[in-house]
Protein backbone atom coordinates (compact mmCIF):
# COMPACT_ATOMS: atom_id res chain seq x y z
CA UNK A 1 0.00 0.00 0.00
CA UNK A 2 1.08 3.58 -0.64
CA UNK A 3 0.58 5.82 2.39
CA UNK A 4 0.95 9.57 2.88
CA UNK A 5 1.43 10.65 6.50
CA UNK A 6 0.58 14.32 7.02
CA UNK A 7 2.49 15.57 10.07
CA UNK A 8 5.81 14.37 11.48
CA UNK A 9 5.15 15.05 15.13
CA UNK A 10 5.24 12.28 17.69
CA UNK A 11 2.24 10.34 16.37
CA UNK A 12 2.84 10.93 12.68
CA UNK A 13 6.53 10.06 12.69
CA UNK A 14 6.21 6.93 14.81
CA UNK A 15 3.21 5.73 12.79
CA UNK A 16 4.85 6.46 9.45
CA UNK A 17 8.06 4.66 10.39
CA UNK A 18 6.18 1.64 11.73
CA UNK A 19 3.89 1.42 8.69
CA UNK A 20 6.97 1.38 6.47
CA UNK A 21 8.34 -1.45 8.58
CA UNK A 22 5.14 -3.37 7.77
CA UNK A 23 6.28 -3.17 4.14
CA UNK A 24 4.16 -0.24 2.97
CA UNK A 25 5.57 2.66 0.95
CA UNK A 26 5.28 5.72 3.21
CA UNK A 27 5.90 9.38 2.51
CA UNK A 28 5.88 11.62 5.58
CA UNK A 29 4.92 15.25 5.00
CA UNK A 30 5.61 18.33 7.07
CA UNK A 31 5.42 22.05 6.33
CA UNK A 32 8.56 22.76 8.39
CA UNK A 33 11.54 22.56 6.00
CA UNK A 34 14.06 22.29 8.83
CA UNK A 35 12.31 19.23 10.22
CA UNK A 36 12.23 17.51 6.83
CA UNK A 37 15.92 18.33 6.34
CA UNK A 38 16.70 16.72 9.70
CA UNK A 39 14.70 13.59 8.88
CA UNK A 40 16.19 13.29 5.41
CA UNK A 41 19.65 13.51 7.01
CA UNK A 42 18.72 10.65 9.35
CA UNK A 43 18.21 12.81 12.45
CA UNK A 44 15.13 12.21 14.62
CA UNK A 45 13.63 15.43 16.07
CA UNK A 46 12.07 13.63 19.04
CA UNK A 47 13.47 11.20 21.58
CA UNK A 48 11.87 7.78 21.33
CA UNK A 49 13.97 4.67 22.08
CA UNK A 50 14.68 2.64 18.93
CA UNK A 51 13.04 5.05 16.50
CA UNK A 52 16.28 6.24 14.88
CA UNK A 53 17.43 2.72 13.97
CA UNK A 54 13.99 1.68 12.68
CA UNK A 55 13.74 4.83 10.59
CA UNK A 56 17.20 4.36 9.10
CA UNK A 57 16.45 0.75 8.19
CA UNK A 58 13.31 1.62 6.26
CA UNK A 59 14.82 4.64 4.54
CA UNK A 60 17.65 2.41 3.37
CA UNK A 61 15.12 -0.15 2.11
CA UNK A 62 13.43 2.58 0.05
CA UNK A 63 10.07 2.31 1.80
CA UNK A 64 10.24 5.57 3.75
CA UNK A 65 10.86 9.14 2.63
CA UNK A 66 10.17 12.70 3.75
CA UNK A 67 8.96 15.79 1.92
CA UNK A 68 7.38 19.22 2.25
CA UNK A 69 5.42 18.64 -0.97
CA UNK A 70 1.98 17.46 0.18
CA UNK A 71 0.52 17.26 -3.33
CA UNK A 72 3.27 14.94 -4.53
CA UNK A 73 2.88 12.70 -1.47
CA UNK A 74 -0.90 12.46 -1.78
CA UNK A 75 -0.98 11.80 -5.52
CA UNK A 76 -1.57 8.08 -6.01
CA UNK A 77 -1.83 7.30 -2.30
CA UNK A 78 -4.16 4.52 -1.15
CA UNK A 79 -4.51 6.12 2.27
CA UNK A 80 -3.72 9.56 3.61
CA UNK A 81 -3.26 9.80 7.37
CA UNK A 82 -3.81 13.16 9.03
CA UNK A 83 -1.59 13.28 12.13
CA UNK A 84 -1.32 16.98 12.88
CA UNK A 85 -1.60 18.69 16.25
CA UNK A 86 -4.91 19.25 18.03
CA UNK A 87 -3.83 21.48 20.94
CA UNK A 88 -6.23 22.74 23.56
CA UNK A 89 -7.98 25.80 22.22
CA UNK A 90 -7.49 28.98 24.21
CA UNK A 91 -10.52 30.06 26.19
CA UNK A 92 -12.81 27.03 26.05
CA UNK A 93 -10.69 23.89 26.55
CA UNK A 94 -11.81 22.32 23.27
CA UNK A 95 -9.44 20.65 20.82
CA UNK A 96 -8.28 23.11 18.17
CA UNK A 97 -9.08 21.56 14.78
CA UNK A 98 -7.51 24.32 12.69
CA UNK A 99 -4.60 22.16 11.51
CA UNK A 100 -6.81 19.12 10.86
CA UNK A 101 -9.23 21.03 8.66
CA UNK A 102 -6.46 22.87 6.82
CA UNK A 103 -4.78 19.55 6.06
CA UNK A 104 -8.09 18.02 4.92
CA UNK A 105 -8.72 20.85 2.47
CA UNK A 106 -5.22 20.64 1.04
CA UNK A 107 -5.42 16.85 0.73
CA UNK A 108 -8.75 17.08 -1.11
CA UNK A 109 -7.23 19.36 -3.73
CA UNK A 110 -4.28 17.01 -4.21
CA UNK A 111 -6.16 13.72 -4.66
CA UNK A 112 -5.69 12.04 -8.03
CA UNK A 113 -7.78 8.92 -7.39
CA UNK A 114 -9.65 7.05 -4.68
CA UNK A 115 -8.09 7.19 -1.22
CA UNK A 116 -9.11 6.69 2.37
CA UNK A 117 -8.55 9.80 4.48
CA UNK A 118 -7.65 8.59 7.95
CA UNK A 119 -7.73 10.86 10.98
CA UNK A 120 -4.92 9.75 13.29
CA UNK A 121 -5.02 12.93 15.38
CA UNK A 122 -7.11 12.86 18.54
CA UNK A 123 -10.30 14.72 17.61
CA UNK A 124 -13.72 15.36 19.16
CA UNK A 125 -16.68 13.20 18.22
CA UNK A 126 -18.08 14.30 14.87
CA UNK A 127 -14.78 15.57 13.47
CA UNK A 128 -14.44 12.92 10.76
CA UNK A 129 -17.82 13.89 9.35
CA UNK A 130 -16.64 17.51 9.33
CA UNK A 131 -13.48 16.41 7.51
CA UNK A 132 -15.65 14.76 4.87
CA UNK A 133 -17.68 17.95 4.41
CA UNK A 134 -14.62 20.17 4.18
CA UNK A 135 -13.03 17.91 1.59
CA UNK A 136 -16.20 17.65 -0.48
CA UNK A 137 -16.46 21.43 -0.58
CA UNK A 138 -12.78 21.84 -1.47
CA UNK A 139 -12.98 19.30 -4.31
CA UNK A 140 -16.49 18.11 -5.24
CA UNK A 141 -15.01 15.63 -7.73
CA UNK A 142 -12.74 13.93 -5.19
CA UNK A 143 -13.24 10.19 -4.69
CA UNK A 144 -12.58 9.30 -1.08
CA UNK A 145 -13.86 7.86 2.19
CA UNK A 146 -12.99 8.96 5.69
CA UNK A 147 -11.86 6.76 8.56
CA UNK A 148 -11.02 7.25 12.22
CA UNK A 149 -7.94 5.46 13.54
CA UNK A 150 -7.02 6.85 16.97
CA UNK A 151 -3.56 6.17 18.36
CA UNK A 152 -2.77 4.56 21.70
CA UNK A 153 0.99 5.04 21.88
CA UNK A 154 2.84 5.49 25.14
CA UNK A 155 5.80 7.81 24.82
CA UNK A 156 8.93 5.83 25.59
CA UNK A 157 7.33 2.57 24.43
CA UNK A 158 5.66 3.73 21.22
CA UNK A 159 7.26 1.28 18.80
CA UNK A 160 6.32 -1.73 20.90
CA UNK A 161 2.81 -0.33 21.33
CA UNK A 162 2.45 0.04 17.56
CA UNK A 163 3.89 -3.36 16.72
CA UNK A 164 2.19 -5.25 19.59
CA UNK A 165 -0.96 -3.27 20.34
CA UNK A 166 -3.62 -4.08 22.90
CA UNK A 167 -6.02 -3.25 20.09
CA UNK A 168 -6.33 -1.29 16.86
CA UNK A 169 -9.49 0.81 16.56
CA UNK A 170 -10.81 1.65 13.09
CA UNK A 171 -13.97 3.64 12.44
CA UNK A 172 -15.37 3.54 8.88
CA UNK A 173 -18.55 4.25 6.95
CA UNK A 174 -18.08 1.98 3.94
CA UNK A 175 -16.92 -1.55 3.22
CA UNK A 176 -14.44 -0.17 0.70
CA UNK A 177 -12.72 1.93 3.34
CA UNK A 178 -12.77 -1.02 5.72
CA UNK A 179 -10.98 -3.18 3.15
CA UNK A 180 -8.20 -0.60 2.70
CA UNK A 181 -7.70 -0.29 6.46
CA UNK A 182 -7.69 -4.08 6.82
CA UNK A 183 -4.93 -4.33 4.23
CA UNK A 184 -2.88 -1.63 5.97
CA UNK A 185 -3.09 -3.48 9.29
CA UNK A 186 -2.86 -6.97 7.79
CA UNK A 187 0.54 -7.71 9.43
CA UNK A 188 -1.08 -7.25 12.85
CA UNK A 189 -4.19 -9.22 11.92
CA UNK A 190 -2.01 -12.15 10.85
CA UNK A 191 -0.43 -12.17 14.31
CA UNK A 192 -3.87 -12.16 16.00
CA UNK A 193 -3.74 -8.68 17.50
CA UNK A 194 -7.31 -7.40 18.06
CA UNK A 195 -8.61 -5.04 15.39
CA UNK A 196 -11.93 -3.42 16.29
CA UNK A 197 -13.89 -2.01 13.36
CA UNK A 198 -16.71 0.30 14.33
CA UNK A 199 -18.53 3.46 13.27
CA UNK A 200 -16.80 6.84 13.16
CA UNK A 201 -18.32 8.28 16.32
CA UNK A 202 -17.55 5.23 18.45
CA UNK A 203 -13.91 5.20 17.31
CA UNK A 204 -13.56 8.89 18.17
CA UNK A 205 -15.15 8.38 21.59
CA UNK A 206 -13.03 5.32 22.46
CA UNK A 207 -9.88 7.43 22.43
CA UNK A 208 -11.24 10.08 24.79
CA UNK A 209 -12.95 7.60 27.09
CA UNK A 210 -9.80 5.48 27.42
CA UNK A 211 -7.53 8.40 28.25
CA UNK A 212 -10.02 9.93 30.68
CA UNK A 213 -10.31 6.60 32.48
CA UNK A 214 -6.54 6.22 32.80
CA UNK A 215 -6.23 9.79 34.04
CA UNK A 216 -8.93 8.98 36.57
CA UNK A 217 -6.96 5.98 37.88
CA UNK A 218 -3.87 8.14 38.36
CA UNK A 219 -5.83 10.89 40.09
CA UNK A 220 -7.71 8.42 42.28
CA UNK A 221 -4.53 6.88 43.66
CA UNK A 222 -3.07 10.35 44.23
CA UNK A 223 -6.08 11.27 46.35
CA UNK A 224 -5.75 8.00 48.24
CA UNK A 225 -2.05 8.81 48.73
CA UNK A 226 -2.94 12.10 50.42
CA UNK A 227 -5.22 10.21 52.80
CA UNK A 228 -2.55 7.56 53.43
CA UNK A 229 -0.19 10.28 54.65
CA UNK A 230 -2.75 11.37 57.23
CA UNK A 231 -3.71 7.93 58.53
CA UNK A 232 -0.28 6.28 58.41
CA UNK A 233 -0.90 3.88 55.54
CA UNK A 234 1.56 3.14 52.71
CA UNK A 235 0.12 3.89 49.28
CA UNK A 236 2.51 1.43 47.62
CA UNK A 237 0.99 -1.40 49.62
CA UNK A 238 -2.50 -0.05 49.01
CA UNK A 239 -1.83 0.13 45.25
CA UNK A 240 -0.49 -3.40 45.25
CA UNK A 241 -3.49 -4.69 47.14
CA UNK A 242 -5.87 -2.96 44.75
CA UNK A 243 -3.97 -3.99 41.63
CA UNK A 244 -4.09 -7.68 42.47
CA UNK A 245 -7.84 -7.48 41.93
CA UNK A 246 -8.29 -8.54 38.31
CA UNK A 247 -11.19 -6.13 37.90
CA UNK A 248 -8.90 -3.20 38.72
CA UNK A 249 -5.39 -4.14 37.54
CA UNK A 250 -2.10 -2.64 38.68
CA UNK A 251 -1.40 -0.22 35.81
CA UNK A 252 -1.69 3.54 36.40
CA UNK A 253 -1.94 3.08 40.17
CA UNK A 254 1.39 4.70 41.01
CA UNK A 255 1.13 7.76 43.23
CA UNK A 256 3.18 10.78 42.19
CA UNK A 257 3.11 14.49 41.38
CA UNK A 258 0.18 14.26 38.94
CA UNK A 259 -0.23 13.34 35.28
CA UNK A 260 1.07 15.40 32.38
CA UNK A 261 2.17 14.87 28.80
CA UNK A 262 0.70 15.37 25.38
CA UNK A 263 -2.52 13.37 25.85
CA UNK A 264 -4.14 13.24 29.28
CA UNK A 265 -4.37 16.99 30.02
CA UNK A 266 -5.55 17.83 26.51
CA UNK A 267 -7.96 14.93 26.13
CA UNK A 268 -9.62 15.22 29.53
CA UNK A 269 -10.18 18.91 28.87
CA UNK A 270 -11.67 18.17 25.44
CA UNK A 271 -13.94 15.42 26.77
CA UNK A 272 -15.24 17.75 29.48
CA UNK A 273 -15.96 20.35 26.82
CA UNK A 274 -17.75 17.83 24.57
CA UNK A 275 -19.97 16.88 27.50
CA UNK A 276 -20.80 20.52 28.21
CA UNK A 277 -21.70 21.15 24.56
CA UNK A 278 -24.13 18.22 24.57
CA UNK A 279 -25.60 19.04 28.00
CA UNK A 280 -24.18 15.82 29.46
CA UNK A 281 -21.60 17.09 31.98
CA UNK A 282 -18.67 14.73 32.50
CA UNK A 283 -18.53 15.36 36.23
CA UNK A 284 -15.93 12.70 37.00
CA UNK A 285 -13.58 13.95 34.28
CA UNK A 286 -14.02 17.57 35.36
CA UNK A 287 -13.16 16.59 38.93
CA UNK A 288 -10.10 14.67 37.73
CA UNK A 289 -8.82 17.80 35.98
CA UNK A 290 -9.25 19.89 39.12
CA UNK A 291 -7.76 17.31 41.48
CA UNK A 292 -4.72 16.81 39.23
CA UNK A 293 -3.92 20.50 39.58
CA UNK A 294 -4.41 20.23 43.34
CA UNK A 295 -1.90 17.37 43.45
CA UNK A 296 0.82 19.56 41.93
CA UNK A 297 0.19 22.28 44.50
CA UNK A 298 0.29 19.68 47.27
CA UNK A 299 3.75 18.62 46.04
CA UNK A 300 4.93 22.23 46.24
CA UNK A 301 3.73 22.35 49.85
CA UNK A 302 5.60 19.13 50.60
CA UNK A 303 8.82 20.65 49.27
CA UNK A 304 8.27 23.87 51.20
CA UNK A 305 7.90 21.88 54.42
CA UNK A 306 11.27 20.25 53.76
CA UNK A 307 12.79 23.71 53.29
CA UNK A 308 11.60 25.02 56.65
CA UNK A 309 8.64 26.84 55.06
CA UNK A 310 10.72 28.94 52.66
CA UNK A 311 12.53 28.33 49.37
CA UNK A 312 14.36 31.65 49.63
CA UNK A 313 18.13 31.20 49.57
CA UNK A 314 17.91 27.41 49.31
CA UNK A 315 19.81 25.35 46.73
CA UNK A 316 17.60 22.59 45.30
CA UNK A 317 18.60 19.78 42.93
CA UNK A 318 15.73 18.53 40.75
CA UNK A 319 16.21 15.10 39.17
CA UNK A 320 14.00 14.75 36.11
CA UNK A 321 11.66 17.29 34.53
CA UNK A 322 10.08 15.48 31.55
CA UNK A 323 6.54 14.28 32.26
CA UNK A 324 7.73 10.66 32.28
CA UNK A 325 11.00 8.78 31.63
CA UNK A 326 12.22 7.74 28.15
CA UNK A 327 10.90 10.85 26.44
CA UNK A 328 11.96 14.45 25.94
CA UNK A 329 8.35 15.64 26.12
CA UNK A 330 7.75 18.49 28.56
CA UNK A 331 4.11 19.18 27.69
CA UNK A 332 2.09 19.77 30.87
CA UNK A 333 4.78 18.06 32.93
CA UNK A 334 4.38 18.52 36.70
CA UNK A 335 7.82 20.15 36.59
CA UNK A 336 6.29 23.13 34.77
CA UNK A 337 4.27 23.91 37.90
CA UNK A 338 6.72 22.78 40.57
CA UNK A 339 10.06 24.16 39.35
CA UNK A 340 8.79 27.72 38.70
CA UNK A 341 7.40 27.73 42.26
CA UNK A 342 10.90 26.94 43.56
CA UNK A 343 12.56 29.60 41.41
CA UNK A 344 9.84 32.13 42.19
CA UNK A 345 10.31 31.43 45.89
CA UNK A 346 13.95 32.43 45.70
CA UNK A 347 15.63 29.02 45.36
CA UNK A 348 18.70 28.29 43.29
CA UNK A 349 17.57 25.32 41.20
CA UNK A 350 19.84 22.81 39.48
CA UNK A 351 18.18 20.41 37.02
CA UNK A 352 19.40 17.02 35.81
CA UNK A 353 17.44 15.24 33.07
CA UNK A 354 18.81 12.82 30.44
CA UNK A 355 16.64 14.27 27.65
CA UNK A 356 14.77 17.27 29.02
CA UNK A 357 17.18 20.12 28.43
CA UNK A 358 16.38 20.69 24.75
CA UNK A 359 12.77 21.66 25.50
CA UNK A 360 13.29 22.59 29.13
CA UNK A 361 15.70 25.47 28.57
CA UNK A 362 12.90 27.61 27.12
CA UNK A 363 10.21 26.35 29.48
CA UNK A 364 12.13 26.57 32.74
CA UNK A 365 14.06 29.86 32.81
CA UNK A 366 16.24 30.64 35.77
CA UNK A 367 17.55 27.11 36.42
CA UNK A 368 21.01 25.63 35.94
CA UNK A 369 21.29 22.49 33.84
CA UNK A 370 23.74 19.79 34.93
CA UNK A 371 24.61 16.28 33.76
CA UNK A 372 25.55 14.65 37.05
CA UNK A 373 23.08 14.22 39.95
CA UNK A 374 25.92 14.15 42.49
CA UNK A 375 27.35 17.41 41.20
CA UNK A 376 23.85 18.91 41.32
CA UNK A 377 23.50 17.81 44.95
CA UNK A 378 26.77 19.39 46.10
CA UNK A 379 26.04 21.88 48.90
CA UNK A 380 22.30 21.57 48.17
CA UNK A 381 19.58 21.87 50.80
CA UNK A 382 17.15 19.50 49.08
CA UNK A 383 17.12 16.84 46.35
CA UNK A 384 13.81 16.32 44.51
CA UNK A 385 13.15 13.21 42.39
CA UNK A 386 10.51 14.37 39.95
CA UNK A 387 10.82 11.89 37.05
CA UNK A 388 11.68 8.22 37.52
CA UNK A 389 14.43 7.86 34.93
CA UNK A 390 16.43 4.64 35.31
CA UNK A 391 19.48 6.79 36.03
CA UNK A 392 17.85 7.85 39.30
CA UNK A 393 16.70 4.41 40.46
CA UNK A 394 20.05 3.22 41.80
CA UNK A 395 21.66 6.35 43.22
CA UNK A 396 24.38 6.06 45.83
CA UNK A 397 22.34 7.80 48.49
CA UNK A 398 25.21 7.90 51.00
CA UNK A 399 27.45 9.61 48.47
CA UNK A 400 24.68 12.08 47.63
CA UNK A 401 23.84 12.88 51.26
CA UNK A 402 27.52 13.42 52.04
CA UNK A 403 27.77 16.16 49.42
CA UNK A 404 24.75 18.13 50.61
CA UNK A 405 24.69 21.12 52.94
CA UNK A 406 21.42 19.85 54.36
CA UNK A 407 20.72 16.23 53.38
CA UNK A 408 17.00 16.18 52.65
CA UNK A 409 15.13 14.35 49.91
CA UNK A 410 11.68 14.63 48.34
CA UNK A 411 11.07 11.37 46.48
CA UNK A 412 7.96 12.23 44.48
CA UNK A 413 8.07 8.92 42.59
CA UNK A 414 8.45 6.62 45.62
CA UNK A 415 11.64 5.03 44.30
CA UNK A 416 13.32 4.73 47.67
CA UNK A 417 12.08 4.48 51.25
CA UNK A 418 12.48 6.36 54.50
CA UNK A 419 14.69 3.53 55.78
CA UNK A 420 16.95 3.80 52.70
CA UNK A 421 17.30 7.54 53.20
CA UNK A 422 17.96 7.27 56.94
CA UNK A 423 20.67 4.65 56.48
CA UNK A 424 22.31 6.87 53.86
CA UNK A 425 22.49 9.82 56.23
CA UNK A 426 19.55 11.95 55.11
CA UNK A 427 18.09 14.09 57.88
CA UNK A 428 14.66 14.22 56.27
CA UNK A 429 12.85 12.24 53.59
CA UNK A 430 9.38 12.70 52.13
CA UNK A 431 7.59 10.51 49.62
CA UNK A 432 4.02 10.46 48.26
CA UNK A 433 1.38 8.63 50.26
CA UNK A 434 3.76 6.86 52.61
CA UNK A 435 2.72 8.01 56.07
C-alpha positions in Angstrom: 0.0 0.0 0.0 1.1 3.6 -0.6 0.6 5.8 2.4 1.0 9.6 2.9 1.4 10.7 6.5 0.6 14.3 7.0 2.5 15.6 10.1 5.8 14.4 11.5 5.2 15.1 15.1 5.2 12.3 17.7 2.2 10.3 16.4 2.8 10.9 12.7 6.5 10.1 12.7 6.2 6.9 14.8 3.2 5.7 12.8 4.8 6.5 9.5 8.1 4.7 10.4 6.2 1.6 11.7 3.9 1.4 8.7 7.0 1.4 6.5 8.3 -1.5 8.6 5.1 -3.4 7.8 6.3 -3.2 4.1 4.2 -0.2 3.0 5.6 2.7 1.0 5.3 5.7 3.2 5.9 9.4 2.5 5.9 11.6 5.6 4.9 15.3 5.0 5.6 18.3 7.1 5.4 22.0 6.3 8.6 22.8 8.4 11.5 22.6 6.0 14.1 22.3 8.8 12.3 19.2 10.2 12.2 17.5 6.8 15.9 18.3 6.3 16.7 16.7 9.7 14.7 13.6 8.9 16.2 13.3 5.4 19.6 13.5 7.0 18.7 10.6 9.4 18.2 12.8 12.4 15.1 12.2 14.6 13.6 15.4 16.1 12.1 13.6 19.0 13.5 11.2 21.6 11.9 7.8 21.3 14.0 4.7 22.1 14.7 2.6 18.9 13.0 5.0 16.5 16.3 6.2 14.9 17.4 2.7 14.0 14.0 1.7 12.7 13.7 4.8 10.6 17.2 4.4 9.1 16.5 0.7 8.2 13.3 1.6 6.3 14.8 4.6 4.5 17.7 2.4 3.4 15.1 -0.2 2.1 13.4 2.6 0.0 10.1 2.3 1.8 10.2 5.6 3.7 10.9 9.1 2.6 10.2 12.7 3.8 9.0 15.8 1.9 7.4 19.2 2.3 5.4 18.6 -1.0 2.0 17.5 0.2 0.5 17.3 -3.3 3.3 14.9 -4.5 2.9 12.7 -1.5 -0.9 12.5 -1.8 -1.0 11.8 -5.5 -1.6 8.1 -6.0 -1.8 7.3 -2.3 -4.2 4.5 -1.1 -4.5 6.1 2.3 -3.7 9.6 3.6 -3.3 9.8 7.4 -3.8 13.2 9.0 -1.6 13.3 12.1 -1.3 17.0 12.9 -1.6 18.7 16.2 -4.9 19.3 18.0 -3.8 21.5 20.9 -6.2 22.7 23.6 -8.0 25.8 22.2 -7.5 29.0 24.2 -10.5 30.1 26.2 -12.8 27.0 26.0 -10.7 23.9 26.5 -11.8 22.3 23.3 -9.4 20.6 20.8 -8.3 23.1 18.2 -9.1 21.6 14.8 -7.5 24.3 12.7 -4.6 22.2 11.5 -6.8 19.1 10.9 -9.2 21.0 8.7 -6.5 22.9 6.8 -4.8 19.5 6.1 -8.1 18.0 4.9 -8.7 20.8 2.5 -5.2 20.6 1.0 -5.4 16.8 0.7 -8.8 17.1 -1.1 -7.2 19.4 -3.7 -4.3 17.0 -4.2 -6.2 13.7 -4.7 -5.7 12.0 -8.0 -7.8 8.9 -7.4 -9.6 7.1 -4.7 -8.1 7.2 -1.2 -9.1 6.7 2.4 -8.5 9.8 4.5 -7.6 8.6 7.9 -7.7 10.9 11.0 -4.9 9.8 13.3 -5.0 12.9 15.4 -7.1 12.9 18.5 -10.3 14.7 17.6 -13.7 15.4 19.2 -16.7 13.2 18.2 -18.1 14.3 14.9 -14.8 15.6 13.5 -14.4 12.9 10.8 -17.8 13.9 9.3 -16.6 17.5 9.3 -13.5 16.4 7.5 -15.6 14.8 4.9 -17.7 17.9 4.4 -14.6 20.2 4.2 -13.0 17.9 1.6 -16.2 17.6 -0.5 -16.5 21.4 -0.6 -12.8 21.8 -1.5 -13.0 19.3 -4.3 -16.5 18.1 -5.2 -15.0 15.6 -7.7 -12.7 13.9 -5.2 -13.2 10.2 -4.7 -12.6 9.3 -1.1 -13.9 7.9 2.2 -13.0 9.0 5.7 -11.9 6.8 8.6 -11.0 7.3 12.2 -7.9 5.5 13.5 -7.0 6.9 17.0 -3.6 6.2 18.4 -2.8 4.6 21.7 1.0 5.0 21.9 2.8 5.5 25.1 5.8 7.8 24.8 8.9 5.8 25.6 7.3 2.6 24.4 5.7 3.7 21.2 7.3 1.3 18.8 6.3 -1.7 20.9 2.8 -0.3 21.3 2.4 0.0 17.6 3.9 -3.4 16.7 2.2 -5.3 19.6 -1.0 -3.3 20.3 -3.6 -4.1 22.9 -6.0 -3.3 20.1 -6.3 -1.3 16.9 -9.5 0.8 16.6 -10.8 1.6 13.1 -14.0 3.6 12.4 -15.4 3.5 8.9 -18.6 4.2 6.9 -18.1 2.0 3.9 -16.9 -1.5 3.2 -14.4 -0.2 0.7 -12.7 1.9 3.3 -12.8 -1.0 5.7 -11.0 -3.2 3.1 -8.2 -0.6 2.7 -7.7 -0.3 6.5 -7.7 -4.1 6.8 -4.9 -4.3 4.2 -2.9 -1.6 6.0 -3.1 -3.5 9.3 -2.9 -7.0 7.8 0.5 -7.7 9.4 -1.1 -7.3 12.9 -4.2 -9.2 11.9 -2.0 -12.2 10.9 -0.4 -12.2 14.3 -3.9 -12.2 16.0 -3.7 -8.7 17.5 -7.3 -7.4 18.1 -8.6 -5.0 15.4 -11.9 -3.4 16.3 -13.9 -2.0 13.4 -16.7 0.3 14.3 -18.5 3.5 13.3 -16.8 6.8 13.2 -18.3 8.3 16.3 -17.5 5.2 18.4 -13.9 5.2 17.3 -13.6 8.9 18.2 -15.2 8.4 21.6 -13.0 5.3 22.5 -9.9 7.4 22.4 -11.2 10.1 24.8 -13.0 7.6 27.1 -9.8 5.5 27.4 -7.5 8.4 28.2 -10.0 9.9 30.7 -10.3 6.6 32.5 -6.5 6.2 32.8 -6.2 9.8 34.0 -8.9 9.0 36.6 -7.0 6.0 37.9 -3.9 8.1 38.4 -5.8 10.9 40.1 -7.7 8.4 42.3 -4.5 6.9 43.7 -3.1 10.3 44.2 -6.1 11.3 46.3 -5.7 8.0 48.2 -2.0 8.8 48.7 -2.9 12.1 50.4 -5.2 10.2 52.8 -2.5 7.6 53.4 -0.2 10.3 54.7 -2.7 11.4 57.2 -3.7 7.9 58.5 -0.3 6.3 58.4 -0.9 3.9 55.5 1.6 3.1 52.7 0.1 3.9 49.3 2.5 1.4 47.6 1.0 -1.4 49.6 -2.5 -0.1 49.0 -1.8 0.1 45.3 -0.5 -3.4 45.2 -3.5 -4.7 47.1 -5.9 -3.0 44.8 -4.0 -4.0 41.6 -4.1 -7.7 42.5 -7.8 -7.5 41.9 -8.3 -8.5 38.3 -11.2 -6.1 37.9 -8.9 -3.2 38.7 -5.4 -4.1 37.5 -2.1 -2.6 38.7 -1.4 -0.2 35.8 -1.7 3.5 36.4 -1.9 3.1 40.2 1.4 4.7 41.0 1.1 7.8 43.2 3.2 10.8 42.2 3.1 14.5 41.4 0.2 14.3 38.9 -0.2 13.3 35.3 1.1 15.4 32.4 2.2 14.9 28.8 0.7 15.4 25.4 -2.5 13.4 25.9 -4.1 13.2 29.3 -4.4 17.0 30.0 -5.6 17.8 26.5 -8.0 14.9 26.1 -9.6 15.2 29.5 -10.2 18.9 28.9 -11.7 18.2 25.4 -13.9 15.4 26.8 -15.2 17.7 29.5 -16.0 20.3 26.8 -17.8 17.8 24.6 -20.0 16.9 27.5 -20.8 20.5 28.2 -21.7 21.2 24.6 -24.1 18.2 24.6 -25.6 19.0 28.0 -24.2 15.8 29.5 -21.6 17.1 32.0 -18.7 14.7 32.5 -18.5 15.4 36.2 -15.9 12.7 37.0 -13.6 13.9 34.3 -14.0 17.6 35.4 -13.2 16.6 38.9 -10.1 14.7 37.7 -8.8 17.8 36.0 -9.2 19.9 39.1 -7.8 17.3 41.5 -4.7 16.8 39.2 -3.9 20.5 39.6 -4.4 20.2 43.3 -1.9 17.4 43.4 0.8 19.6 41.9 0.2 22.3 44.5 0.3 19.7 47.3 3.7 18.6 46.0 4.9 22.2 46.2 3.7 22.4 49.8 5.6 19.1 50.6 8.8 20.7 49.3 8.3 23.9 51.2 7.9 21.9 54.4 11.3 20.2 53.8 12.8 23.7 53.3 11.6 25.0 56.7 8.6 26.8 55.1 10.7 28.9 52.7 12.5 28.3 49.4 14.4 31.7 49.6 18.1 31.2 49.6 17.9 27.4 49.3 19.8 25.3 46.7 17.6 22.6 45.3 18.6 19.8 42.9 15.7 18.5 40.8 16.2 15.1 39.2 14.0 14.8 36.1 11.7 17.3 34.5 10.1 15.5 31.6 6.5 14.3 32.3 7.7 10.7 32.3 11.0 8.8 31.6 12.2 7.7 28.2 10.9 10.8 26.4 12.0 14.5 25.9 8.3 15.6 26.1 7.7 18.5 28.6 4.1 19.2 27.7 2.1 19.8 30.9 4.8 18.1 32.9 4.4 18.5 36.7 7.8 20.2 36.6 6.3 23.1 34.8 4.3 23.9 37.9 6.7 22.8 40.6 10.1 24.2 39.4 8.8 27.7 38.7 7.4 27.7 42.3 10.9 26.9 43.6 12.6 29.6 41.4 9.8 32.1 42.2 10.3 31.4 45.9 14.0 32.4 45.7 15.6 29.0 45.4 18.7 28.3 43.3 17.6 25.3 41.2 19.8 22.8 39.5 18.2 20.4 37.0 19.4 17.0 35.8 17.4 15.2 33.1 18.8 12.8 30.4 16.6 14.3 27.7 14.8 17.3 29.0 17.2 20.1 28.4 16.4 20.7 24.8 12.8 21.7 25.5 13.3 22.6 29.1 15.7 25.5 28.6 12.9 27.6 27.1 10.2 26.4 29.5 12.1 26.6 32.7 14.1 29.9 32.8 16.2 30.6 35.8 17.5 27.1 36.4 21.0 25.6 35.9 21.3 22.5 33.8 23.7 19.8 34.9 24.6 16.3 33.8 25.6 14.7 37.0 23.1 14.2 39.9 25.9 14.2 42.5 27.3 17.4 41.2 23.9 18.9 41.3 23.5 17.8 45.0 26.8 19.4 46.1 26.0 21.9 48.9 22.3 21.6 48.2 19.6 21.9 50.8 17.2 19.5 49.1 17.1 16.8 46.3 13.8 16.3 44.5 13.2 13.2 42.4 10.5 14.4 39.9 10.8 11.9 37.0 11.7 8.2 37.5 14.4 7.9 34.9 16.4 4.6 35.3 19.5 6.8 36.0 17.9 7.9 39.3 16.7 4.4 40.5 20.0 3.2 41.8 21.7 6.4 43.2 24.4 6.1 45.8 22.3 7.8 48.5 25.2 7.9 51.0 27.4 9.6 48.5 24.7 12.1 47.6 23.8 12.9 51.3 27.5 13.4 52.0 27.8 16.2 49.4 24.7 18.1 50.6 24.7 21.1 52.9 21.4 19.8 54.4 20.7 16.2 53.4 17.0 16.2 52.6 15.1 14.4 49.9 11.7 14.6 48.3 11.1 11.4 46.5 8.0 12.2 44.5 8.1 8.9 42.6 8.5 6.6 45.6 11.6 5.0 44.3 13.3 4.7 47.7 12.1 4.5 51.3 12.5 6.4 54.5 14.7 3.5 55.8 17.0 3.8 52.7 17.3 7.5 53.2 18.0 7.3 56.9 20.7 4.7 56.5 22.3 6.9 53.9 22.5 9.8 56.2 19.5 12.0 55.1 18.1 14.1 57.9 14.7 14.2 56.3 12.9 12.2 53.6 9.4 12.7 52.1 7.6 10.5 49.6 4.0 10.5 48.3 1.4 8.6 50.3 3.8 6.9 52.6 2.7 8.0 56.1 
